[in-house]
Amino acid sequence: MRLENKVAIVTGGAQGLGEAYSIGMAREGASVVIADVDELSGHKVEGQIRNSGGKALFVKTDVSRKADTEAMVQKAIKEFDRLDIIVNNAGILFTAPVEDTTGEMWDKMFAVNVKGLFFCCQAAAKVMKKQKSGKIINISSIAAIGAQAGLCAYSSCKGAILPITRVFALELCKWNVQVNALLPGTTDTGMAKLAMADPNWTRQVTQSIPMGRLGMTDELLGAVLYFASDDSKYCTGQTLIVDGGYSMV
Ligand SMILES: NC(=O)c1ccc[n+]([C@@H]2O[C@H](COP(=O)([O-])OP(=O)(O)OC[C@H]3O[C@@H](n4cnc5c(N)ncnc54)[C@H](O)[C@@H]3O)[C@@H](O)[C@H]2O)c1
C-alpha cells in the first residue's frame, strides 16, 4: 500500500472527485479526514471507509472560513497525530456569460475556490513545516488554461490556483513539503452535470475531447496518489493535466 501510516485531509471529500480521492487514499492505507460543508454525504463516505476496514473522520468544514480550516487541521492531528497530505479539492461553480456574471457570483466562487484553498494551504503548511515533511495537492482545472464559454469567473479562480501552488512550493521547499496542482478535464460529477445542463454545451464539450468522453472520478485518482506518495518526492511546484487529451489540440 502506497500511503500506509499516512494521514490525509480531503476538502470537499463528501461527493464527486473528492469522494473518489478519500476512498482511494484510504484503500492505499491512509487515515482520511473528509472535510466538507455537506454533513450527510460526508458521514456516508466516513462510514463507507470505516466499513471497509479503513480509518476516517468527517469534520464539518467551510473552507472559506479561516477558523474552520485551522480547526480541521487540529482535529486531524488530535485524531491521527499528524498530517502528511492535504488535497485541496473543495470547489463551487456558477456558469454565466460574461455580461451576466454578477459580483456576488464572482465573490462566492473566489471565497471558496481561491481564498478557501489558500487558507487550507496555510493551515496545513504550519504543521507540515514543524514535521519537516508534507504533500499539498491543489485541485485546479483545465479551465485555468483554456477558454470555455460561461466560465469566466470559475476559470479565473482555477487560474489563481497555479501561482498559489508555485509560491507555496518555493517557500516550503526547505521544509521538505511538496506542493503540486492537478488539472482535471471535464469529469462526470454533480458539478459537471450542472455545467452541462445545456445539451449543446454537452455535445460541444464531448466532441472536443479526443478520447470522446468525459473522465470518470476514479481516473483522476492515480494522479492524486502520485502527488501524495513518495513517488513524487522530487516533484514540486508542478501541474499535471488529466483530461482525455482535451488540452493537446
Ligand atoms: N467535475 C469536473 O469536471 C471538474 C473538472 C476540473 C476540476 N474540477 C474541480 O474538482 C473539484 C471537485 O469537483 P467535483 O466535480 O467533484 O464537484 P462536486 O460539486 O461534485 O463536489 C464538490 C464538493 O465540495 C464541497 N464544498 C463546496 N463548498 C465547500 C466549502 N465552502 N467548504 C468545504 N466543502 C465545500 C461540496 O459539498 C462537495 O462535496 C473542484 O475543485 C472542481 O473545481 C472538477
The ligand as a Gaussian input file, in Angstrom:
#p B3LYP/6-31G(d) Opt

LIG

0 1
 N      -16.049000      17.716000     -12.345000
 C      -15.267000      18.309000     -13.224000
 O      -15.484000      18.248000     -14.438000
 C      -14.052000      19.074000     -12.742000
 C      -13.081000      19.434000     -13.700000
 C      -11.958000      20.132000     -13.279000
 C      -11.803000      20.462000     -11.956000
 N      -12.754000      20.112000     -11.041000
 C      -12.546000      20.515000      -9.652000
 O      -12.520000      19.357000      -8.849000
 C      -13.058000      19.671000      -7.552000
 C      -14.190000      18.698000      -7.230000
 O      -15.169000      18.809000      -8.235000
 P      -16.449000      17.866000      -8.314000
 O      -16.819000      17.810000      -9.727000
 O      -16.211000      16.625000      -7.547000
 O      -17.514000      18.784000      -7.543000
 P      -18.794000      18.380000      -6.666000
 O      -19.697000      19.559000      -6.737000
 O      -19.306000      17.045000      -7.057000
 O      -18.161000      18.274000      -5.184000
 C      -17.632000      19.410000      -4.539000
 C      -17.587000      19.148000      -3.045000
 O      -17.097000      20.345000      -2.397000
 C      -17.921000      20.612000      -1.269000
 N      -17.866000      22.044000      -0.943000
 C      -18.442000      23.072000      -1.601000
 N      -18.209000      24.227000      -0.970000
 C      -17.453000      23.923000       0.115000
 C      -16.893000      24.695000       1.159000
 N      -17.082000      26.011000       1.237000
 N      -16.166000      24.060000       2.122000
 C      -15.993000      22.709000       2.070000
 N      -16.510000      21.929000       1.113000
 C      -17.231000      22.532000       0.145000
 C      -19.307000      20.143000      -1.686000
 O      -20.163000      19.964000      -0.575000
 C      -18.971000      18.866000      -2.430000
 O      -18.908000      17.764000      -1.559000
 C      -13.495000      21.126000      -7.615000
 O      -12.474000      21.953000      -7.092000
 C      -13.648000      21.367000      -9.094000
 O      -13.493000      22.734000      -9.426000
 C      -13.872000      19.418000     -11.412000

